[in-house]
Amino acid sequence: PQTIEAIQHAKAAQVPLVVAVNKIDKPEADMDRVKNELSQYGVMPEEWGGEAQFIPVSAKAGTGIDDLLNAILLQAEVLELKAIRNGMASGAVIESFLDKGRGPVATVLVREGTLHKGDIVLCGFEYGRVRAMRNELGQEVLEAGPSIPVEILGLSGVPAAGDEVTVVRDEKKAREVALYR
């Protein structure tokens, strides 16, 4: 379900896909099966005349990670992607969950501006002040610029994957907008 949802989000945003096929170190790994399955959802590999890059990786063994990063960089270069670092941040919720000890946690990908600890954010129906931010290594960070994914804490509830994240100046206004939605 998560893969299908990600495909739907990418199609809705009209952005190209780079598919990381994980666990290729396992004997039962079958790239062709994955390509066949994803082609049923309109994700066609480049070698079949489509636009999606399929990169075999093993997160456990660390193989293919450089190839994946190069594929992403190539895609960014082809699309001539540039982002604005200054100003209030905006981005998207990649995933979210409720942690028993930390409360609502949202992984956010910043698209524009810089997200700071202490910023007031609006995420779909949820809002809050960013109490803490962690990078992909689980380390506390004070800010995150464009293309940087971070986990944020301090939201009123668990936002939905795909929700827009916007920094606002006033927590009262954020609450009003969240309740109005």
Backbone hydrogen bonds, N-H to C=O, Kabsch-Sander energy under -0.5 kcal/mol:
donor,donor_aa,acceptor,acceptor_aa,energy
5,E,1,P,-2.5
6,A,2,Q,-2.3
7,I,3,T,-2.3
8,Q,4,I,-2.4
9,H,5,E,-2.3
10,A,6,A,-2.4
11,K,7,I,-2.6
12,A,8,Q,-2.5
13,A,9,H,-2.2
14,Q,10,A,-0.5
14,Q,11,K,-0.7
15,V,10,A,-2.3
19,V,53,Q,-3.6
20,A,18,V,-0.6
21,V,19,V,-0.7
21,V,55,I,-2.6
22,N,20,A,-0.9
24,I,57,V,-1.9
26,K,23,K,-1.4
29,A,26,K,-1.7
34,V,30,D,-1.8
35,K,31,M,-2.6
36,N,32,D,-2.6
37,E,33,R,-2.7
38,L,34,V,-2.7
39,S,35,K,-2.0
40,Q,36,N,-0.9
40,Q,37,E,-0.7
41,Y,38,L,-1.6
42,G,39,S,-1.6
43,V,38,L,-2.1
44,M,42,G,-1.0
46,E,52,A,-1.9
48,W,45,P,-1.5
49,G,46,E,-2.2
50,G,45,P,-2.6
52,A,44,M,-2.4
53,Q,17,L,-1.4
55,I,19,V,-3.5
55,I,53,Q,-0.6
57,V,21,V,-3.0
58,S,63,T,-2.6
62,G,58,S,-2.4
63,T,58,S,-0.8
65,I,62,G,-0.6
68,L,64,G,-2.3
69,L,65,I,-2.7
70,N,66,D,-2.5
71,A,67,D,-2.2
72,I,68,L,-2.2
73,L,69,L,-2.6
74,L,70,N,-2.6
75,Q,71,A,-2.2
76,A,72,I,-2.4
77,E,73,L,-2.3
78,V,74,L,-2.8
79,L,75,Q,-2.3
80,E,77,E,-0.8
81,L,76,A,-2.5
85,R,83,A,-0.6
89,A,114,T,-0.6
90,S,112,E,-2.0
91,G,165,V,-2.2
92,A,109,L,-1.9
93,V,163,D,-2.5
94,I,92,A,-0.6
94,I,107,T,-3.3
95,E,107,T,-1.1
97,F,105,V,-2.4
99,D,97,F,-0.6
99,D,103,G,-2.5
103,G,99,D,-2.7
105,V,97,F,-3.0
106,A,152,I,-1.9
107,T,95,E,-3.3
108,V,106,A,-0.7
108,V,150,V,-3.4
109,L,92,A,-2.9
110,V,108,V,-0.6
110,V,148,I,-1.6
111,R,90,S,-3.0
112,E,90,S,-1.9
113,G,84,I,-4.1
114,T,87,G,-1.8
115,L,144,A,-2.9
117,K,142,L,-2.6
118,G,130,V,-2.3
119,D,116,H,-2.0
120,I,168,V,-0.7
121,V,119,D,-0.6
121,V,128,G,-3.1
122,L,166,T,-2.6
123,C,126,E,-3.1
124,G,164,E,-1.0
126,E,123,C,-2.6
128,G,121,V,-1.7
129,R,154,G,-0.6
130,V,119,D,-3.0
131,R,129,R,-0.9
131,R,153,L,-2.5
132,A,153,L,-0.9
134,R,151,E,-2.0
135,N,139,Q,-2.4
138,G,135,N,-2.2
141,V,133,M,-2.4
144,A,115,L,-2.2
147,S,110,V,-3.4
148,I,145,G,-1.6
150,V,108,V,-2.5
151,E,134,R,-2.7
152,I,106,A,-2.9
153,L,132,A,-2.1
154,G,104,P,-0.6
155,L,104,P,-0.5
156,S,127,Y,-2.6
162,G,93,V,-3.3
163,D,160,A,-2.1
165,V,91,G,-2.5
166,T,122,L,-2.2
167,V,89,A,-2.2
168,V,120,I,-2.8
174,A,170,D,-2.1
175,R,171,E,-2.4
176,E,172,K,-2.2
177,V,173,K,-2.7
178,A,174,A,-2.6
179,L,175,R,-2.5
180,Y,176,E,-2.2
181,R,177,V,-1.9
